[in-house]
Amino acid sequence: MQRRDLLRQLALTAGGLSLPSLANAQKPSAPKRVLRVAHITDVHIQPLIGAAKGFERCLHHIQSLDVKPDLIINSGDCVMDAHKRTPHNADKQWKLFNEVLKSENNLPVISCVGNHDICCEGDSFKTFEDGKKWAMDEMSMHKRYYSYDTDQWRFVMLDSVQRKKDGSWYTAHLDDEQYDWLKSTLKTTPDDKPVMVISHIPILAACVFFDGDNSNNGKWEVPGSWMHTDAKRISNLFDDHKNVKLAVSGHIHLTDRVDYNGVSYCCNGAVSGRWWFGKYQHTEAGYAVVDLYDDGSFTNTYISY
């Protein structure tokens, strides 16, 4: 046998001997879904235009999915408008919202406050804080920001609606007390426990550039009430905690996903669509199904009901 043929035979033999070890090697296991969450936002219920029936349809649709969600996350603007109404009118809206939620839903719900939920009119609600506290009571919230834990994931619920310093309506950011809490909460969360963040107003979004005519004189203008003015500070904090995977919001009634520095920011439309008059721009009335996996991955799917 020539030397060249001998080397070829040795190579083939060695390759053949290695095949069984490769075949027996364990394949990486596929991520396992550990939670399914339905994210609803901007219901904007009121006693007119079929809003209650629409909310019922949405809740029925969620609970009839092939895989029923474990949890509903409500990110605010439950009522059409408490701010510009008397407490009596706001109370009627809240009663309707809770009646539908109680009668048509059997899933656990966790919530945060939206700007339309806050009543500041009348003798009983003279301050912004009073109005926010009333909304919290209606949604059975003991704190305006808090964390909610399962065995596999941590949910961080934020209060993104703050009174402006000049006393006028609102802007979107975390007050210092809340930011310090968030910083401490993320620091004490185990590195191997993934985190999903929920706010009413987007921390970071692309759709804010298309919500209205906000391009003037060649410059984009995004109001501080449409997206967090402290987005850079929050994203810098997230950078210190690689287990923060996903941040969802509502408020804009549009859908988008912005992936920035390892975190996905999803704005998940509105249950009410265009405030119960069809779709808003390209976005149908709907909700998001968020599937969460044991390796920290997720899918966020917007569904029109």
C-alpha positions in Angstrom: 0.0 0.0 0.0 1.4 3.4 -0.9 1.9 5.9 1.8 -0.8 8.2 0.4 -3.4 5.4 0.4 -2.4 4.4 3.9 -3.0 7.9 5.3 -6.4 8.1 3.5 -7.5 4.8 5.1 -6.3 5.9 8.6 -8.3 9.2 8.2 -11.4 7.3 7.2 -11.1 4.9 10.1 -10.6 7.7 12.6 -13.6 9.5 11.2 -15.7 6.4 11.4 -14.7 5.8 15.0 -15.7 9.3 15.9 -19.2 9.1 14.5 -20.8 7.2 17.4 -19.6 9.7 19.9 -21.2 12.6 17.9 -24.4 10.7 17.4 -24.7 10.0 21.1 -23.9 13.7 22.1 -26.9 15.4 23.7 -28.7 18.0 21.6 -29.4 21.3 23.3 -33.0 21.2 24.6 -35.5 23.6 23.2 -36.6 26.4 25.5 -39.7 25.5 27.5 -42.6 27.9 27.8 -43.3 28.5 31.5 -45.9 31.3 31.3 -48.4 32.8 29.0 -49.5 36.4 29.6 -52.2 38.4 28.0 -51.3 42.1 27.9 -54.3 44.4 27.7 -54.1 48.2 27.6 -56.2 51.3 26.9 -59.6 49.7 27.3 -61.1 53.2 27.6 -64.5 51.9 28.7 -67.5 54.2 28.9 -71.3 53.6 28.9 -71.7 54.5 25.2 -70.7 53.2 21.7 -70.6 49.6 22.7 -67.4 49.8 24.7 -68.6 47.3 27.4 -69.6 44.8 24.7 -66.2 45.2 23.0 -64.3 44.7 26.3 -66.4 41.5 26.9 -65.5 40.2 23.4 -61.8 40.8 24.2 -61.9 39.0 27.5 -63.8 36.0 25.9 -61.2 35.9 23.1 -58.3 35.8 25.6 -59.9 33.0 27.6 -60.7 30.9 24.5 -57.1 30.8 23.2 -55.8 27.3 22.5 -53.4 27.7 25.4 -55.2 29.8 28.1 -53.0 32.6 29.6 -51.9 32.2 33.2 -52.2 36.0 33.8 -53.6 39.2 32.4 -51.5 42.3 32.7 -53.5 45.5 32.4 -51.3 48.6 31.7 -53.8 51.3 32.3 -56.3 53.7 30.7 -59.1 51.5 31.8 -61.7 54.2 31.6 -62.4 56.7 28.8 -61.4 59.7 30.7 -61.6 60.3 34.5 -59.4 63.5 34.3 -61.9 65.6 32.4 -65.0 64.3 34.2 -66.6 64.9 37.6 -66.1 62.2 40.2 -69.7 61.1 39.7 -69.1 60.5 36.0 -65.7 58.9 36.6 -67.3 56.6 39.1 -69.8 55.4 36.5 -67.0 54.5 34.2 -65.0 52.6 36.9 -68.1 50.7 37.9 -68.7 49.6 34.4 -65.1 48.5 33.9 -65.1 46.4 37.1 -68.5 44.9 36.4 -67.3 43.6 33.0 -64.0 42.4 34.4 -65.6 40.6 37.3 -68.4 39.0 35.3 -66.5 38.0 32.1 -63.0 37.1 33.3 -61.7 34.3 35.6 -57.9 35.0 35.2 -55.8 36.8 37.7 -55.1 40.5 36.8 -52.2 42.8 37.8 -52.4 46.5 36.8 -50.7 49.9 36.6 -52.2 53.3 36.3 -52.7 55.2 33.0 -53.1 59.0 32.6 -56.9 58.7 31.7 -57.5 56.8 35.0 -56.6 59.8 37.1 -59.5 62.1 38.3 -58.5 65.5 39.6 -61.9 67.3 39.5 -64.3 68.1 42.3 -63.9 68.6 46.1 -63.0 64.9 46.8 -60.1 64.8 44.4 -58.3 68.2 44.6 -54.8 66.7 44.0 -53.2 64.6 41.4 -52.1 62.1 44.1 -55.7 61.8 45.3 -56.9 61.0 41.8 -54.2 58.5 41.3 -55.0 56.8 44.6 -58.6 56.4 43.6 -57.6 54.7 40.3 -55.3 52.4 42.3 -58.2 51.5 44.6 -60.4 50.7 41.6 -57.7 48.3 40.3 -57.0 46.8 43.7 -53.4 48.2 43.7 -51.8 48.6 47.1 -48.8 50.4 45.6 -48.3 52.6 42.6 -45.2 50.6 41.6 -44.4 47.0 42.7 -43.0 43.7 41.6 -44.9 40.5 41.0 -43.1 37.2 41.1 -43.6 33.7 39.7 -41.2 30.9 40.1 -39.7 31.6 36.7 -40.1 35.3 35.9 -40.3 38.6 37.8 -42.8 41.3 36.6 -41.9 44.9 37.4 -45.0 47.3 37.3 -44.1 51.0 37.0 -45.9 54.2 37.5 -45.0 56.3 34.4 -47.5 59.1 34.8 -46.2 62.1 36.9 -47.6 65.6 37.5 -45.5 68.3 35.9 -43.6 70.6 38.2 -45.6 73.6 37.1 -48.8 71.8 38.2 -50.1 71.3 34.6 -51.2 67.9 33.4 -48.6 65.1 33.2 -45.3 63.9 31.8 -43.7 60.5 31.5 -40.8 59.6 33.8 -40.0 57.8 37.1 -39.8 60.0 40.1 -36.5 59.6 42.1 -38.2 57.5 44.8 -39.5 55.1 42.2 -36.2 55.0 40.3 -34.3 54.2 43.5 -36.8 51.4 44.2 -36.4 50.0 40.6 -32.6 50.1 41.0 -32.8 48.2 44.3 -35.3 45.7 42.9 -33.2 44.8 39.9 -30.1 44.6 42.1 -31.7 42.0 44.4 -33.3 40.0 41.5 -31.2 36.8 40.9 -29.2 37.1 37.7 -30.8 33.9 36.4 -34.4 35.2 36.9 -35.6 37.0 33.8 -37.5 40.3 34.2 -40.4 41.8 32.3 -41.1 45.5 32.8 -44.6 47.0 32.4 -45.5 50.7 32.1 -48.4 52.6 30.7 -46.4 55.0 28.7 -43.6 53.6 26.5 -40.1 53.8 27.9 -38.8 53.6 24.4 -40.9 53.4 21.1 -40.8 54.1 17.4 -44.5 54.6 17.0 -44.5 57.9 18.9 -43.1 59.4 15.7 -46.3 58.6 13.9 -48.9 59.5 16.5 -50.0 62.8 15.1 -48.3 65.5 13.0 -45.1 66.0 15.0 -42.6 66.8 12.3 -42.2 70.5 12.1 -39.6 72.7 10.4 -37.5 69.6 9.6 -37.4 68.4 13.2 -39.1 65.5 14.9 -40.9 66.6 18.1 -42.0 63.9 20.5 -43.9 65.3 23.6 -42.7 64.1 27.0 -46.2 62.8 27.6 -45.8 60.3 24.8 -42.6 58.5 25.8 -40.4 58.5 28.9 -38.2 61.5 29.1 -35.8 59.5 31.3 -35.5 56.7 28.8 -31.7 57.0 28.7 -31.4 56.7 32.5 -33.6 53.7 32.5 -31.9 52.0 29.6 -28.5 52.6 31.3 -29.9 50.9 34.4 -31.1 48.0 32.4 -27.6 47.6 30.9 -26.4 46.7 34.4 -28.9 43.9 34.6 -28.8 41.6 31.6 -31.8 39.6 32.9 -34.1 42.5 31.9 -35.5 41.0 28.7 -38.7 42.8 27.8 -40.6 46.1 28.5 -44.2 46.4 27.4 -46.5 49.4 27.3 -49.6 50.9 25.7 -50.7 54.6 25.6 -50.1 55.2 21.9 -52.7 52.8 20.6 -50.2 51.6 18.0 -47.9 48.6 17.8 -44.2 48.4 17.5 -41.1 46.6 18.8 -37.8 48.4 19.4 -34.8 46.2 20.3 -32.1 48.3 22.0 -29.1 47.1 23.8 -30.4 43.6 24.6 -33.9 44.7 25.7 -37.1 44.5 23.6 -39.6 47.4 24.0 -43.1 46.5 22.8 -45.9 49.0 22.5 -49.0 46.7 22.3 -51.8 48.7 20.7 -55.1 49.1 22.5 -58.2 47.1 23.3 -60.3 50.1 22.2 -58.4 50.6 18.9 -59.4 54.1 17.9 -61.3 54.7 21.1 -64.0 52.3 19.9 -64.3 53.7 16.4 -62.4 51.0 14.5 -58.6 50.7 14.0 -56.2 53.5 14.8 -54.0 54.1 11.8 -52.7 50.6 10.9 -53.5 49.0 14.3 -56.6 47.0 14.9 -58.3 46.9 18.3 -56.5 44.0 20.1 -54.2 42.7 22.8 -50.9 41.0 23.0 -50.1 37.4 23.9 -46.6 37.1 25.5 -45.1 33.7 25.9 -42.3 33.5 28.4 -39.7 30.8 28.3 -37.3 29.2 30.9 -34.2 30.5 29.2 -35.4 34.2 29.3 -36.6 34.3 25.7 -40.1 35.3 24.8 -42.5 36.0 21.9 -44.9 39.0 21.8 -47.8 38.5 19.4 -50.5 41.2 18.8 -53.9 39.7 18.2 -57.0 41.4 16.9 -60.1 39.9 18.6 
